[in-house]
């Protein structure tokens, strides 16, 4: 275990985990606004690695090249709009299975989590690996069909031409890949609050998340 991994959190951190297109990114952003905390979409780190591999014409299965790309990621690269594309999402899912890629990105994420005042991080493995002692943990999920429709609408709004059927196939493939990872299969932290958003609007889901975090923050402040 590294020194940074042993170092305890001394600020209020919100860990938002969940599968692809569950709404966790939008929820994390609104939590950041509600609690005046910086937000890191950790999925963008993996999308950045995936796009770097594609742009360099590297095989996404090449774990050494992927780890080398991950070691070069900087915060200013995360504003690239191409990282929100379907292509980037699929590439991210494929490079994220490499243990060395996750290892290369650990310090970036943990440093963000340990900044003064606190932070909100969303992605996967946040409450179990990145910030296991975070005072507030949510696991945001929804049925695959609901998540696929949400992602399809986002892609359409961004000008991508893709069928709902293909997006659902992407979601199911990513779920299977995430669930089957031997090193770190996706799972909620034991102390995370499950937020099932299938029957919620985004405003309802964000409000439910805010109330969960408010309760966690009150408990943290009184401890």
ChimeraX commands (.cxc) that place a marker at each C-alpha (Angstrom):
marker #1 position 0.00,0.00,0.00 radius 0.5
marker #1 position 1.38,3.41,-1.01 radius 0.5
marker #1 position 1.83,6.35,1.38 radius 0.5
marker #1 position -0.98,8.20,-0.43 radius 0.5
marker #1 position -3.30,5.23,-0.03 radius 0.5
marker #1 position -2.61,5.12,3.73 radius 0.5
marker #1 position -3.03,8.88,4.10 radius 0.5
marker #1 position -6.47,9.56,5.68 radius 0.5
marker #1 position -8.94,11.99,4.16 radius 0.5
marker #1 position -9.30,15.18,6.17 radius 0.5
marker #1 position -11.83,16.95,3.92 radius 0.5
marker #1 position -15.36,16.23,2.78 radius 0.5
marker #1 position -15.27,13.94,-0.24 radius 0.5
marker #1 position -18.28,12.65,-2.15 radius 0.5
marker #1 position -17.78,9.40,-4.08 radius 0.5
marker #1 position -20.30,8.78,-6.86 radius 0.5
marker #1 position -20.01,5.35,-8.48 radius 0.5
marker #1 position -22.15,3.58,-11.02 radius 0.5
marker #1 position -22.32,1.98,-14.46 radius 0.5
marker #1 position -22.22,3.82,-17.79 radius 0.5
marker #1 position -25.04,6.32,-18.46 radius 0.5
marker #1 position -26.56,5.89,-15.01 radius 0.5
marker #1 position -26.73,9.66,-14.54 radius 0.5
marker #1 position -23.82,9.78,-12.10 radius 0.5
marker #1 position -21.98,12.49,-14.04 radius 0.5
marker #1 position -24.91,14.90,-14.04 radius 0.5
marker #1 position -25.61,14.12,-10.40 radius 0.5
marker #1 position -21.96,14.70,-9.46 radius 0.5
marker #1 position -21.94,18.04,-11.25 radius 0.5
marker #1 position -25.06,19.20,-9.42 radius 0.5
marker #1 position -23.65,18.00,-6.10 radius 0.5
marker #1 position -20.53,20.04,-6.77 radius 0.5
marker #1 position -22.66,23.12,-7.34 radius 0.5
marker #1 position -24.83,22.44,-4.28 radius 0.5
marker #1 position -21.89,21.98,-1.91 radius 0.5
marker #1 position -19.42,24.31,-3.67 radius 0.5
marker #1 position -16.94,21.51,-4.34 radius 0.5
marker #1 position -14.74,20.84,-7.39 radius 0.5
marker #1 position -15.83,17.85,-9.49 radius 0.5
marker #1 position -13.75,15.25,-11.31 radius 0.5
marker #1 position -15.38,13.00,-13.88 radius 0.5
marker #1 position -12.83,10.19,-13.61 radius 0.5
marker #1 position -14.28,8.49,-16.67 radius 0.5
marker #1 position -12.76,11.29,-18.75 radius 0.5
marker #1 position -9.31,10.08,-17.69 radius 0.5
marker #1 position -9.97,6.68,-19.25 radius 0.5
marker #1 position -11.58,8.30,-22.31 radius 0.5
marker #1 position -8.47,10.41,-22.67 radius 0.5
marker #1 position -6.27,7.31,-22.58 radius 0.5
marker #1 position -8.51,5.54,-25.08 radius 0.5
marker #1 position -8.47,8.46,-27.51 radius 0.5
marker #1 position -4.70,8.83,-27.15 radius 0.5
marker #1 position -4.36,5.18,-28.12 radius 0.5
marker #1 position -6.70,5.55,-31.10 radius 0.5
marker #1 position -4.98,8.72,-32.31 radius 0.5
marker #1 position -1.63,6.95,-32.12 radius 0.5
marker #1 position -3.08,3.94,-33.98 radius 0.5
marker #1 position -2.25,1.68,-31.04 radius 0.5
marker #1 position -4.05,-1.57,-30.31 radius 0.5
marker #1 position -6.42,-0.96,-27.37 radius 0.5
marker #1 position -5.49,-4.40,-26.03 radius 0.5
marker #1 position -1.83,-3.35,-25.71 radius 0.5
marker #1 position -1.62,-2.85,-21.96 radius 0.5
marker #1 position 1.95,-1.48,-22.05 radius 0.5
marker #1 position 1.10,1.25,-24.56 radius 0.5
marker #1 position -2.10,2.05,-22.66 radius 0.5
marker #1 position -0.22,2.38,-19.37 radius 0.5
marker #1 position 2.33,4.66,-21.03 radius 0.5
marker #1 position -0.49,6.84,-22.40 radius 0.5
marker #1 position -2.14,6.96,-18.96 radius 0.5
marker #1 position 1.08,8.20,-17.35 radius 0.5
marker #1 position 1.01,11.28,-19.61 radius 0.5
marker #1 position -2.55,12.43,-18.88 radius 0.5
marker #1 position -2.90,16.00,-17.58 radius 0.5
marker #1 position -5.92,17.93,-16.31 radius 0.5
marker #1 position -6.00,20.33,-19.26 radius 0.5
marker #1 position -6.68,17.43,-21.65 radius 0.5
marker #1 position -10.03,16.67,-20.02 radius 0.5
marker #1 position -11.84,19.59,-21.67 radius 0.5
marker #1 position -11.59,18.05,-25.15 radius 0.5
marker #1 position -15.20,17.69,-26.45 radius 0.5
marker #1 position -14.30,14.55,-28.41 radius 0.5
marker #1 position -13.98,12.72,-25.09 radius 0.5
marker #1 position -17.81,12.77,-24.86 radius 0.5
marker #1 position -18.23,10.77,-28.07 radius 0.5
marker #1 position -19.45,7.21,-28.37 radius 0.5
marker #1 position -16.09,6.23,-29.85 radius 0.5
marker #1 position -14.25,7.59,-26.82 radius 0.5
marker #1 position -16.61,5.80,-24.45 radius 0.5
marker #1 position -16.04,2.43,-26.09 radius 0.5
marker #1 position -12.27,2.98,-26.14 radius 0.5
marker #1 position -12.33,3.94,-22.46 radius 0.5
marker #1 position -14.17,0.78,-21.54 radius 0.5
marker #1 position -11.54,-1.31,-23.29 radius 0.5
marker #1 position -8.45,0.36,-21.80 radius 0.5
marker #1 position -9.97,0.47,-18.31 radius 0.5
marker #1 position -9.63,-3.30,-18.01 radius 0.5
marker #1 position -5.84,-2.94,-17.90 radius 0.5
marker #1 position -4.61,-3.01,-14.30 radius 0.5
marker #1 position -1.57,-0.89,-15.15 radius 0.5
marker #1 position -3.78,1.83,-16.63 radius 0.5
marker #1 position -5.84,2.01,-13.46 radius 0.5
marker #1 position -2.64,2.07,-11.42 radius 0.5
marker #1 position -1.22,4.93,-13.50 radius 0.5
marker #1 position -4.34,7.01,-12.91 radius 0.5
marker #1 position -4.69,6.31,-9.19 radius 0.5
marker #1 position -2.44,9.11,-7.95 radius 0.5
marker #1 position -4.15,11.69,-10.17 radius 0.5
marker #1 position -7.53,10.78,-8.69 radius 0.5
marker #1 position -6.35,10.52,-5.08 radius 0.5
marker #1 position -4.59,13.87,-5.28 radius 0.5
marker #1 position -7.82,15.45,-6.52 radius 0.5
marker #1 position -9.78,13.81,-3.69 radius 0.5
marker #1 position -7.37,15.08,-1.04 radius 0.5
marker #1 position -7.40,18.73,-1.98 radius 0.5
marker #1 position -8.25,21.22,0.73 radius 0.5
marker #1 position -11.98,21.66,1.27 radius 0.5
marker #1 position -13.03,18.44,-0.38 radius 0.5
marker #1 position -14.22,17.26,-3.78 radius 0.5
marker #1 position -16.77,15.24,-5.70 radius 0.5
marker #1 position -15.49,12.36,-7.83 radius 0.5
marker #1 position -17.64,10.24,-10.10 radius 0.5
marker #1 position -16.81,7.14,-12.06 radius 0.5
marker #1 position -16.07,3.61,-10.93 radius 0.5
marker #1 position -14.04,2.27,-8.00 radius 0.5
marker #1 position -14.30,5.68,-6.31 radius 0.5
marker #1 position -15.81,4.50,-3.03 radius 0.5
marker #1 position -13.89,1.21,-2.98 radius 0.5
marker #1 position -10.40,2.10,-4.29 radius 0.5
marker #1 position -9.87,5.83,-4.87 radius 0.5
marker #1 position -11.48,7.22,-1.70 radius 0.5
marker #1 position -12.57,4.28,0.46 radius 0.5
marker #1 position -12.89,6.55,3.52 radius 0.5
marker #1 position -15.02,9.19,1.75 radius 0.5
marker #1 position -17.71,10.48,4.15 radius 0.5
marker #1 position -20.41,10.34,1.45 radius 0.5
marker #1 position -20.77,7.47,-1.02 radius 0.5
marker #1 position -23.45,6.88,-3.62 radius 0.5
marker #1 position -23.89,4.10,-6.14 radius 0.5
marker #1 position -26.09,5.44,-8.93 radius 0.5
marker #1 position -27.70,2.93,-11.25 radius 0.5
marker #1 position -30.64,2.33,-13.59 radius 0.5
marker #1 position -31.90,-0.42,-15.86 radius 0.5
marker #1 position -29.80,-0.93,-19.02 radius 0.5
marker #1 position -32.69,0.10,-21.27 radius 0.5
marker #1 position -33.11,3.37,-19.38 radius 0.5
marker #1 position -29.39,4.10,-19.44 radius 0.5
marker #1 position -29.22,3.34,-23.16 radius 0.5
marker #1 position -32.03,5.77,-23.95 radius 0.5
marker #1 position -30.36,8.49,-21.90 radius 0.5
marker #1 position -27.03,8.00,-23.67 radius 0.5
marker #1 position -28.74,7.82,-27.08 radius 0.5
marker #1 position -30.39,11.19,-26.48 radius 0.5
marker #1 position -27.06,12.70,-25.40 radius 0.5
marker #1 position -25.34,11.40,-28.52 radius 0.5
marker #1 position -28.13,12.63,-30.78 radius 0.5
marker #1 position -27.95,16.07,-29.18 radius 0.5
marker #1 position -24.20,16.08,-29.88 radius 0.5
marker #1 position -24.83,15.34,-33.55 radius 0.5
marker #1 position -23.89,11.65,-33.59 radius 0.5
marker #1 position -25.97,9.36,-35.78 radius 0.5
marker #1 position -26.51,6.09,-33.95 radius 0.5
marker #1 position -29.48,3.82,-33.29 radius 0.5
marker #1 position -30.94,3.18,-29.85 radius 0.5
marker #1 position -30.43,-0.55,-30.50 radius 0.5
marker #1 position -26.70,-0.03,-31.04 radius 0.5
marker #1 position -26.37,2.12,-27.92 radius 0.5
marker #1 position -28.13,-0.54,-25.85 radius 0.5
marker #1 position -25.71,-3.13,-27.23 radius 0.5
marker #1 position -22.82,-0.84,-26.20 radius 0.5
marker #1 position -24.24,-0.52,-22.69 radius 0.5
marker #1 position -24.72,-4.28,-22.29 radius 0.5
marker #1 position -21.21,-4.94,-23.60 radius 0.5
marker #1 position -19.70,-2.42,-21.19 radius 0.5
marker #1 position -21.68,-3.85,-18.28 radius 0.5
marker #1 position -20.42,-7.35,-19.12 radius 0.5
marker #1 position -16.85,-6.09,-19.42 radius 0.5
marker #1 position -17.05,-4.15,-16.14 radius 0.5
marker #1 position -18.67,-7.00,-14.24 radius 0.5
marker #1 position -16.17,-9.55,-15.46 radius 0.5
marker #1 position -12.98,-7.72,-14.58 radius 0.5
marker #1 position -11.02,-10.02,-12.28 radius 0.5
marker #1 position -8.88,-7.24,-10.82 radius 0.5
marker #1 position -11.70,-4.87,-9.92 radius 0.5
marker #1 position -15.23,-5.85,-10.97 radius 0.5
marker #1 position -17.71,-3.01,-10.60 radius 0.5
marker #1 position -19.48,-3.15,-7.27 radius 0.5
marker #1 position -20.84,-0.65,-4.76 radius 0.5
marker #1 position -18.89,0.03,-1.61 radius 0.5
marker #1 position -20.35,-1.76,1.40 radius 0.5
marker #1 position -21.25,1.59,2.99 radius 0.5
marker #1 position -22.55,3.28,-0.20 radius 0.5
marker #1 position -26.17,4.37,-0.55 radius 0.5
marker #1 position -27.83,2.85,-3.61 radius 0.5
marker #1 position -29.68,5.37,-5.79 radius 0.5
marker #1 position -31.82,3.65,-8.43 radius 0.5
marker #1 position -32.82,6.32,-10.95 radius 0.5
marker #1 position -34.82,4.35,-13.55 radius 0.5
marker #1 position -38.11,5.96,-12.56 radius 0.5
marker #1 position -36.66,9.38,-11.72 radius 0.5
marker #1 position -36.16,12.53,-13.75 radius 0.5
marker #1 position -32.66,13.99,-13.52 radius 0.5
marker #1 position -33.91,16.71,-11.19 radius 0.5
marker #1 position -35.52,14.10,-8.92 radius 0.5
marker #1 position -32.35,12.01,-8.91 radius 0.5
marker #1 position -30.16,15.03,-8.18 radius 0.5
marker #1 position -32.45,16.10,-5.33 radius 0.5
marker #1 position -32.38,12.60,-3.83 radius 0.5
marker #1 position -28.58,12.56,-4.09 radius 0.5
marker #1 position -28.33,15.99,-2.47 radius 0.5
marker #1 position -30.40,14.84,0.51 radius 0.5
marker #1 position -28.22,11.73,0.91 radius 0.5
marker #1 position -25.07,13.85,0.86 radius 0.5
marker #1 position -26.52,16.43,3.24 radius 0.5
marker #1 position -27.20,13.68,5.78 radius 0.5
marker #1 position -23.70,12.26,5.32 radius 0.5
marker #1 position -22.16,15.71,5.70 radius 0.5
marker #1 position -24.09,16.41,8.91 radius 0.5
marker #1 position -22.90,13.09,10.34 radius 0.5
marker #1 position -19.30,13.81,9.26 radius 0.5
marker #1 position -19.32,17.28,10.81 radius 0.5
marker #1 position -20.63,15.96,14.11 radius 0.5
marker #1 position -18.14,13.11,14.37 radius 0.5
marker link #1:1,2 radius 0.2
marker link #1:2,3 radius 0.2
marker link #1:3,4 radius 0.2
marker link #1:4,5 radius 0.2
marker link #1:5,6 radius 0.2
marker link #1:6,7 radius 0.2
marker link #1:7,8 radius 0.2
marker link #1:8,9 radius 0.2
marker link #1:9,10 radius 0.2
marker link #1:10,11 radius 0.2
marker link #1:11,12 radius 0.2
marker link #1:12,13 radius 0.2
marker link #1:13,14 radius 0.2
marker link #1:14,15 radius 0.2
marker link #1:15,16 radius 0.2
marker link #1:16,17 radius 0.2
marker link #1:17,18 radius 0.2
marker link #1:18,19 radius 0.2
marker link #1:19,20 radius 0.2
marker link #1:20,21 radius 0.2
marker link #1:21,22 radius 0.2
marker link #1:22,23 radius 0.2
marker link #1:23,24 radius 0.2
marker link #1:24,25 radius 0.2
marker link #1:25,26 radius 0.2
marker link #1:26,27 radius 0.2
marker link #1:27,28 radius 0.2
marker link #1:28,29 radius 0.2
marker link #1:29,30 radius 0.2
marker link #1:30,31 radius 0.2
marker link #1:31,32 radius 0.2
marker link #1:32,33 radius 0.2
marker link #1:33,34 radius 0.2
marker link #1:34,35 radius 0.2
marker link #1:35,36 radius 0.2
marker link #1:36,37 radius 0.2
marker link #1:37,38 radius 0.2
marker link #1:38,39 radius 0.2
marker link #1:39,40 radius 0.2
marker link #1:40,41 radius 0.2
marker link #1:41,42 radius 0.2
marker link #1:42,43 radius 0.2
marker link #1:43,44 radius 0.2
marker link #1:44,45 radius 0.2
marker link #1:45,46 radius 0.2
marker link #1:46,47 radius 0.2
marker link #1:47,48 radius 0.2
marker link #1:48,49 radius 0.2
marker link #1:49,50 radius 0.2
marker link #1:50,51 radius 0.2
marker link #1:51,52 radius 0.2
marker link #1:52,53 radius 0.2
marker link #1:53,54 radius 0.2
marker link #1:54,55 radius 0.2
marker link #1:55,56 radius 0.2
marker link #1:56,57 radius 0.2
marker link #1:57,58 radius 0.2
marker link #1:58,59 radius 0.2
marker link #1:59,60 radius 0.2
marker link #1:60,61 radius 0.2
marker link #1:61,62 radius 0.2
marker link #1:62,63 radius 0.2
marker link #1:63,64 radius 0.2
marker link #1:64,65 radius 0.2
marker link #1:65,66 radius 0.2
marker link #1:66,67 radius 0.2
marker link #1:67,68 radius 0.2
marker link #1:68,69 radius 0.2
marker link #1:69,70 radius 0.2
marker link #1:70,71 radius 0.2
marker link #1:71,72 radius 0.2
marker link #1:72,73 radius 0.2
marker link #1:73,74 radius 0.2
marker link #1:74,75 radius 0.2
marker link #1:75,76 radius 0.2
marker link #1:76,77 radius 0.2
marker link #1:77,78 radius 0.2
marker link #1:78,79 radius 0.2
marker link #1:79,80 radius 0.2
marker link #1:80,81 radius 0.2
marker link #1:81,82 radius 0.2
marker link #1:82,83 radius 0.2
marker link #1:83,84 radius 0.2
marker link #1:84,85 radius 0.2
marker link #1:85,86 radius 0.2
marker link #1:86,87 radius 0.2
marker link #1:87,88 radius 0.2
marker link #1:88,89 radius 0.2
marker link #1:89,90 radius 0.2
marker link #1:90,91 radius 0.2
marker link #1:91,92 radius 0.2
marker link #1:92,93 radius 0.2
marker link #1:93,94 radius 0.2
marker link #1:94,95 radius 0.2
marker link #1:95,96 radius 0.2
marker link #1:96,97 radius 0.2
marker link #1:97,98 radius 0.2
marker link #1:98,99 radius 0.2
marker link #1:99,100 radius 0.2
marker link #1:100,101 radius 0.2
marker link #1:101,102 radius 0.2
marker link #1:102,103 radius 0.2
marker link #1:103,104 radius 0.2
marker link #1:104,105 radius 0.2
marker link #1:105,106 radius 0.2
marker link #1:106,107 radius 0.2
marker link #1:107,108 radius 0.2
marker link #1:108,109 radius 0.2
marker link #1:109,110 radius 0.2
marker link #1:110,111 radius 0.2
marker link #1:111,112 radius 0.2
marker link #1:112,113 radius 0.2
marker link #1:113,114 radius 0.2
marker link #1:114,115 radius 0.2
marker link #1:115,116 radius 0.2
marker link #1:116,117 radius 0.2
marker link #1:117,118 radius 0.2
marker link #1:118,119 radius 0.2
marker link #1:119,120 radius 0.2
marker link #1:120,121 radius 0.2
marker link #1:121,122 radius 0.2
marker link #1:122,123 radius 0.2
marker link #1:123,124 radius 0.2
marker link #1:124,125 radius 0.2
marker link #1:125,126 radius 0.2
marker link #1:126,127 radius 0.2
marker link #1:127,128 radius 0.2
marker link #1:128,129 radius 0.2
marker link #1:129,130 radius 0.2
marker link #1:130,131 radius 0.2
marker link #1:131,132 radius 0.2
marker link #1:132,133 radius 0.2
marker link #1:133,134 radius 0.2
marker link #1:134,135 radius 0.2
marker link #1:135,136 radius 0.2
marker link #1:136,137 radius 0.2
marker link #1:137,138 radius 0.2
marker link #1:138,139 radius 0.2
marker link #1:139,140 radius 0.2
marker link #1:140,141 radius 0.2
marker link #1:141,142 radius 0.2
marker link #1:142,143 radius 0.2
marker link #1:143,144 radius 0.2
marker link #1:144,145 radius 0.2
marker link #1:145,146 radius 0.2
marker link #1:146,147 radius 0.2
marker link #1:147,148 radius 0.2
marker link #1:148,149 radius 0.2
marker link #1:149,150 radius 0.2
marker link #1:150,151 radius 0.2
marker link #1:151,152 radius 0.2
marker link #1:152,153 radius 0.2
marker link #1:153,154 radius 0.2
marker link #1:154,155 radius 0.2
marker link #1:155,156 radius 0.2
marker link #1:156,157 radius 0.2
marker link #1:157,158 radius 0.2
marker link #1:158,159 radius 0.2
marker link #1:159,160 radius 0.2
marker link #1:160,161 radius 0.2
marker link #1:161,162 radius 0.2
marker link #1:162,163 radius 0.2
marker link #1:163,164 radius 0.2
marker link #1:164,165 radius 0.2
marker link #1:165,166 radius 0.2
marker link #1:166,167 radius 0.2
marker link #1:167,168 radius 0.2
marker link #1:168,169 radius 0.2
marker link #1:169,170 radius 0.2
marker link #1:170,171 radius 0.2
marker link #1:171,172 radius 0.2
marker link #1:172,173 radius 0.2
marker link #1:173,174 radius 0.2
marker link #1:174,175 radius 0.2
marker link #1:175,176 radius 0.2
marker link #1:176,177 radius 0.2
marker link #1:177,178 radius 0.2
marker link #1:178,179 radius 0.2
marker link #1:179,180 radius 0.2
marker link #1:180,181 radius 0.2
marker link #1:181,182 radius 0.2
marker link #1:182,183 radius 0.2
marker link #1:183,184 radius 0.2
marker link #1:184,185 radius 0.2
marker link #1:185,186 radius 0.2
marker link #1:186,187 radius 0.2
marker link #1:187,188 radius 0.2
marker link #1:188,189 radius 0.2
marker link #1:189,190 radius 0.2
marker link #1:190,191 radius 0.2
marker link #1:191,192 radius 0.2
marker link #1:192,193 radius 0.2
marker link #1:193,194 radius 0.2
marker link #1:194,195 radius 0.2
marker link #1:195,196 radius 0.2
marker link #1:196,197 radius 0.2
marker link #1:197,198 radius 0.2
marker link #1:198,199 radius 0.2
marker link #1:199,200 radius 0.2
marker link #1:200,201 radius 0.2
marker link #1:201,202 radius 0.2
marker link #1:202,203 radius 0.2
marker link #1:203,204 radius 0.2
marker link #1:204,205 radius 0.2
marker link #1:205,206 radius 0.2
marker link #1:206,207 radius 0.2
marker link #1:207,208 radius 0.2
marker link #1:208,209 radius 0.2
marker link #1:209,210 radius 0.2
marker link #1:210,211 radius 0.2
marker link #1:211,212 radius 0.2
marker link #1:212,213 radius 0.2
marker link #1:213,214 radius 0.2
marker link #1:214,215 radius 0.2
marker link #1:215,216 radius 0.2
marker link #1:216,217 radius 0.2
marker link #1:217,218 radius 0.2
marker link #1:218,219 radius 0.2
marker link #1:219,220 radius 0.2
marker link #1:220,221 radius 0.2
marker link #1:221,222 radius 0.2
marker link #1:222,223 radius 0.2
view
